[in-house]
Amino acid sequence: MGHPVKSCLFVITFNLLIILYALSLCRKNMNETSVVAPTVLQIRYTVSREKLEIDDKFPIVFYSTAYLDHRYPIPRLRVFSMNACVSPREFISAEISGIALSGNKTTRKRVRLRGEPTEGECPWHWATQCFYNSYIWTAELFENGEERKGHIDGITILLNNRRISLTVREIHPKRRGGFTVCIQPVYWYSEFHNIALFIETWRSQGATRFIVYYHSSTKQVRSLLEYYENIGILKLKSWPSFGSLSSTVSAHFNFPSIDSSTYRVGHTLAQNLCALEMKTEIGAIADFDEIMVADRGLLIEYIEETLKNKTFGAISFNHLLVKFDPKISSMDYSGVMNPIFLNRTGPSKTVFNSSSVDILATHSVRRFIGNETTITAAGSLLHYRHNSYTEIVDTVKKPFKMLPSYPQLHIKRIQKTIITVLGSPIPPYNSTLLHTLNQCISKIVGEGKCRSTVAYCKQWMDPLADWIREETVGVFVV
C-alpha cells in the first residue's frame, strides 16, 4: 500500500476517533448536565495523547504548596493544579522525601497521583469553552502504618526530565470554636463600600476569621483589606496570574495561555485550598455582597446546634436577593437596618464542617470524607448584588436581620472604619468601573468565549484606575 493511501487512512481513522470521542462526551454531558460537549481543541488534544503518564508536554501549572491530609483514615497527599482535561486512568509520577521519627533516616518513595476536576466534570458545563480546569491530584500514603510516624519533607513532580519541587503542609482535623469565612478570588474589584459592611455583618453573626484570595482591586479596596489584616481578623492570600506554560510545552503545542482560558480566576481551586487553610472546624465560602442568616437567633448559634448531629456535614442556605434604601454606595448605611427583600431565586451557598469536606464545588460540598450529608438551612443567603436595584420583581416579607443586635452601633463602626482608612470626606464610588466590567463580561458571553475575565477585560479595565495587582512570584509553578 502506497504512502498516500496510508496517510489518507490515518487521517480518516483519526477524524473518526475524534467524532466517536465527541459523541461519547455528548452522551455523557446530555445524561449528566444536558449541555454542550467540549471544544474541538479539548477533543483533539485528549485523543492525541497515548501515554497514561502525564509528561513534560502536558499543559499544567501547579499550586506551589501540596498538602499531607491527615483527615482521612489513610493520609493523602493532595496536589492542586490548573490543567487540560485528563481521563481517570492518567496519572502524574512524583517522588516524596520523608524523615523517619528518629530523625536520622531520610527515605524516598515514588507515588502516582490521580487527578479529579473540582467540579466533578471536565470541561465544567458552565465553562465548556475554557481549556483549563481546576484539578486535585491525590495519592494515599503510609498504608503500612509505620511510615506515618515520620513526616514528609518535600515532594517533587516528575514530568519526564522536568522536575517541579513543591513544599508540603500537613493538615489535621480542625479545632472546635471559631468560624472562618473564605472569600473567592478578588479581581478587578472596586466596591469598597461592600467590604466594611461584609466584615461587620459576618462578625455580628459570629464569624471570627476571614481569608481573602487576592488578585486585583482598586487602592480603596486594598487599603480596607490591609486594615482588617493589620488588626488580626483577616488573612490576605496571594492569587496572582497563573503565568506562562513551561517552555517545553510551548515548543510543542500552541496552547492558549492559562489566564486567557480559565473560568474567572480558578475560583474553585482557591476555595478548596481555603477549606484546608482554615483552622476552625466551621467554615463558609462567600462573596463580598453576601451574608448568611438564620431564621432565629445568631447564625453561629444555629450552625453549632445543627452540626452537633454528626451525620450533617454542611448546611445549604437558599438565595434571597436584597437591596437597601438608600444605596450603600452613597456611604449611607441606614438602609441596612431594614433591608428590602426581593422575590428572586439564585444559587445557594453552604456553611460546612471543614474536617468533613473532601471537595467543594462552587455552590455546594461535592463530596465528604465520610458519609455526611448536606441539609437545607432554616435561614437564607442574603445577596445584596449591585443589580438588585434594576430587578423588576415583587418584594417579600422576611424576619431576617443582617445586624441582629445594636445595628446603629455597627453602622457607626462601619462608617468610622471607612473614614479611618480612606479619609474624610470619603471618596465617591466610581460606578463606571463596575459597569465597564459587566459590559466586558456580557461581550465575552455573547461571543461564546471562555469567561477568563482577568485576561479578556484587561484592555477595558486598565485605563480606568490605578489597579493594585498581586504579583507575588512562586505561587504557581511549572
NUZAZA-626761 format. One record per residue (C-alpha): residue in one letter; x, y, z. Coordinates in steps of 0.05 Angstrom, whole numbers, plus 5000, padded with zeros to 4 digits. Example, Ala and Ser with C-alpha at 12.3 -4.5 7.8 and 13.67 -1.06 7.14 Angstrom:
<nodes>
a524649105156/s527349795143/
</nodes>
This chain:
<nodes>
m500050005000/g502950684980/h504551245027/p498851705003/v493751155017/k496651035086/s496551775101/c489251815078/l487251225122/f490851535182/v487252195173/i480451845165/t481751405226/f484051995268/n477852405249/l473351815264/l476451755333/i475152495345/i467852415323/l466851795367/y470152135426/a465852755416/l459452325412/s461251955476/l462452615512/c455952895484/r452252285512/k455752375578/n454153105582/m446953005559/n445952485614/e449352885669/t448453625653/s444553705588/v449654185560/v454354225501/a460553805491/p467854025498/t471254465447/v474854185386/l481554385418/q479953975480/i477753365440/r483653375392/y488653445448/t485652895491/v485252405433/s492452545412/r495252335480/e497451605481/k501251515546/l497651475613/e503351805650/i503052565645/d509452825613/d513153485604/k508953665543/f502453685583/p499554385596/i499354465671/v501154945726/f501654735800/y500055105864/s506655135899/t504254805964/a502054085969/y498253816029/l499153186070/d492053106094/h491152706158/r483552806160/y482852156120/p483451456151/i489651366108/p493352026100/r493152306030/l497952725991/r494053265953/v496753695897/f492854275865/s493454505793/m490354835733/n490754395671/a487454105610/c482453535620/v485252845636/s482052155639/p481351785706/r486751295683/e492151825672/f496951975728/i502752415750/s509052105778/a512052435839/e517552295889/i516552445963/s522252506012/g520652326084/i524352366150/a523451796199/l521251936271/s528351836296/g530552406251/n536652046225/k533751696164/t531252016100/t527151586054/r524651695984/k518451395954/r515351455885/v507851525881/r502551605827/l497852195834/r490852125804/g487252755782/e480052965791/p476653625770/t473954015828/e467154085795/g466753335780/e466953405705/c471853665653/p470454105619/w465754415671/h458954515638/w458955255659/a465655355623/t465854895563/q469855405523/c475455425575/f481354965562/y483954955634/n480254685695/s481654645770/y484453965790/i486353595853/w491453035847/t491552515902/a495551925927/e494451525991/l500651466035/f503151076096/e498750466084/n503350026125/g502150426189/e509550506206/e511651056158/r506251536183/k510251626246/g515152056207/h513452656163/i514252866091/d519953346078/g518153516006/i515153285940/t518053315870/i513453255810/l516652835755/l514853025684/n520052655642/n526353075652/r522653645684/r522553645760/i518054115799/s519054195874/l513154345919/t513054495993/v508754056037/r504054276092/e500653786140/i493253846153/h489653546213/p482453546236/k480654266254/r479554546323/r472754706350/g470755416365/g471155996317/f468256106248/t472356246185/v469456566122/c473256496056/i472557006001/q473456745930/p479057075889/v478157835887/y479458105817/w478058785785/y474358935850/s472259655863/e466259635911/f469859855974/h463260036007/n461559296009/i467659076047/a466559426114/l459259216113/f461258496097/i466258456155/e461558786204/t455458366187/w459157706188/r462557876254/s455758066284/q453357366264/g459257016297/a464856986245/t471757056276/r476557006218/f476757176143/i481256916088/v481457316023/y484657065960/y487057685925/h488557825852/s487058555837/s482959145862/t482659895869/k487060245920/q481060365966/v479259625968/r486459415981/s487159926037/l481059676072/l483258946066/e490159126094/y486859496152/y483058876173/e489258456163/n493158926209/i488058866265/g488658106261/i481957856235/l483457766161/k488857406122/l490557606051/k492757016008/s496557165943/w492856955880/p496857255822/s496357095748/f497956365732/g503956555689/s506556215626/l506655485609/s513455145610/s518055255551/t517654505534/v510054545527/s510355185487/a515554885440/h510954305420/f503854585423/n500455255411/f496055225472/p492455845498/s495456175559/i492555945625/d490056635644/s486456705577/s482756035581/t480855945654/y473856095680/r474456735721/v480956625760/g480455895781/h475756035839/t474255305856/l481655165864/a482255745913/q476155545955/n478654825962/l485355095985/c481855556034/a478054966065/l484854666082/e487955326104/m482455496155/k484055306226/t476855286252/e472054706243/i466355146218/g467455496152/a463855826094/i465256096024/a462156756005/d462957375962/f463458085988/d456058215974/e453357616013/i451557456085/m448156826113/v442956896168/a438556426209/d431056486217/r432056586292/g438056806333/l445256866313/l447956486254/i453656166293/e448855906347/y444455586294/i450455266259/e453554986322/e447054686345/t445454386277/l452354086266/k452153726333/n448753196291/k454952866263/t451152596202/f450753316177/g457053586143/a454254226113/i448254696114/s445754996049/f442755696051/n437755865997/h438656525959/l434757155974/l436157805936/v436658435978/k437159185965/f438059786010/d434660456010/p438760896007/k444160535967/i450360386008/s454760635951/s452661325975/m456161156041/d449361186077/y448460516112/s441960666148/g438160226099/v441859616125/m437459636188/n431259496145/p433459136082/i428559036025/f427758306006/l426258125933/n422857505906/r428457275860/t431956605864/g439356475856/p444755965873/s445455745946/k451755755988/t453855306045/v456755316115/f460754676127/n464854266175/s471854346147/s474153706180/s469053316138/v469653646069/d473253266014/i471853705953/l468054365948/a464354555884/t462355285870/h455855275910/s456054635950/v460154085981/r461153595924/r463753035967/f465052906041/i470652486071/g465552046106/n458051926098/e455952626119/t450352986082/t448153696068/i441553966097/t437554576078/a438155146127/a432655476167/g435356146141/s437656486078/l443556736038/l442357486033/h445357745968/y445858505961/r448158475889/h449359135852/n443859005801/s438358885853/y436059595842/t434259465770/e430558805783/i423058845769/v420658335820/d415858325879/t418258475949/v417257956003/k416858006079/k422257636117/p424457656190/f431957696176/k436558196208/m443458296179/l445758636243/p441958246297/s443758696356/y445659436364/p445159576289/q446360326297/l452860186335/h455159716279/i453460236225/k457460766262/r463360296265/i462860156190/q462960906175/k468561036225/t472860476194/i471960756123/i473761456145/t479861196185/v482460826125/l480361266066/g480061946099/s474662476104/p470862636062/i470161926038/p471861895963/p465661785920/y464861095890/n466261075815/s460860625787/t463960655718/l468860115739/l463559605755/h459259795694/t465159715648/l466959035677/n459858795668/q459859045596/c466158655583/i463258025614/s456958095571/k461358145510/i465057505529/v458557135540/g455557405476/e461557175435/g461456485466/k468556545494/c471556285558/r469856765614/s477156895630/t475357585657/v482357775681/a485657695614/y479957885567/c477858515605/k484858785617/q484559275559/w477759525584/m479659605657/d486959825657/p485660555635/l480160665687/a484160625753/d490860515785/w489759785800/i493459425855/r495458745828/e498158145865/e504957995835/t508057515885/v512757045849/g512556295860/v505256195880/f504355785816/v509955375787/v511354985723/
</nodes>
